[in-house]
Amino acid sequence: MLHNETILVTGCTGRVARAIVRVLLNETEATIIMTSRGEVTLQTDVDERVIFKQLDPFDKKSIKECIHQHNITMIVNTAAVTNVDKCELDRETAWQVNVHLVELLTQVCRIHGLKLIQLSTDYVFDGENGPYTETDVPEPINYYGKSKLAAENIIRSAGIDYIIARTNVVFSAEYTNSPDFVQWVLRNLSEKNDVRITTGQWCTPTLADNLATTIIRALTLNKSGLYHISGFDYVNRYQFAVAIANSFKYTSDRIIPVDSSELQQTALRPEKGGLINFKVESELGVRMLTIDKALKKLQNKWQNLIS
């Protein structure tokens, strides 16, 4: 599979979308249609198999025209409002992007017989008993998690071929519209700023390229359904921040451990989130990266993170 596929990727300015495109170019012969609502200047050395289109994903007519023009066979939807506090404060926008857009794409996939690959999150769980497997019952405690679970439910009930890939705390060497957790920690340490990090909010941090490679592996094997795809190690945010400092040869003295309640975050966060990758290992033959191995892959690109 994926030899002669034409894949539409939404949200092309995001780190996950770009990682997926890199893996598709390296490991398949697929043609990729990268889409964004706004103008994006692509690098001059982008592969000829990548076509950029400025496309409003809420415009069903434009999407249908794109599907027919390029003979699209599947859609990878990475477009989302992922800022948890913004979702809590602006619920209308969060629902529009995280749920209504998925509903539209699902309708298009059903009409045209396309496969949909959707990114989701461990925030669909309440964080009482993490890390979680695919069979655990979701119970989100913030609006971001509720919106992502609603999107999952729409896809599952749509009668289409799909992959839902839940992940968490995704990081990469590529700076996008907003820094990820690794980039935020490294920037503050490089500027000699103290950073207050919770000793809670346990997670399984995930390298974007590792996530992308696993998704493409599932597509290559023609798999469908729900998969938990996240890093191998289970840590709290403070432990992760210390690992970041150690990996990039910074002192961890400026990383101040605090309780989650001291951060006064707008939206509640699961205290024990994170995901278990047993299904990925058994069905796809993939062993996800440890934090140390994932961070080593970033070290040579550190200048790009802080420039």
Summary of the structure (lengths in Angstrom):
residues: 307
radius of gyration: 18.8
end to end distance: 39.1
largest distance: 56.6
contacts: 1049
relative contact order: 0.15
helix: 42%
strand: 18%
